[in-house]
Amino acid sequence: MSTVITSRGFLDAGSLGRLPTKEGATINFGGLKREPVMGDSGVLGHGEVFDGAPFIKVTIAHAKTTDEEDIRNFTGENLTLNTNSGKSYTLMNAWVGDPLELSVKDGQLEVTFYGYELISQ
């Protein structure tokens, strides 16, 4: 039995359909950050604080048919990143959070989708 290491992903973004993503998507699970709580005798335990919202960052291959306005206005839909290793990650009620950035030389549009929850399947 061989093990497939995650090395590719396919992003299905609701009404945008399957986006033509380039290699190297990034998934951030968001959630709690745990920090030590110190006392006079050393570590007393840990505290928890929310560190950030989950997100999926992708690079979209840019072409004449790329609709930047539709991508920029994407909000309130689920999107799913399916990996070649068989795991899927669904970002719930996602939106595009950062301004779009196009690298003309490379034909790449950088997009970060944020969401309320990231579900792993």
Number of C-alpha atoms within 10 A of each C-alpha: 3 4 6 9 10 11 11 15 22 18 23 18 20 16 13 14 10 14 17 16 21 16 14 12 19 13 17 13 17 17 15 13 12 13 11 12 12 11 9 6 6 9 10 11 11 11 11 12 10 10 11 13 15 20 24 24 16 23 21 20 17 20 11 5 6 14 11 14 9 11 18 16 11 18 18 14 15 19 25 21 21 17 16 14 13 11 12 16 18 21 25 19 16 25 22 20 16 12 10 14 12 17 10 9 6 9 12 18 20 17 22 19 23 24 23 16 18 25 13 12 9
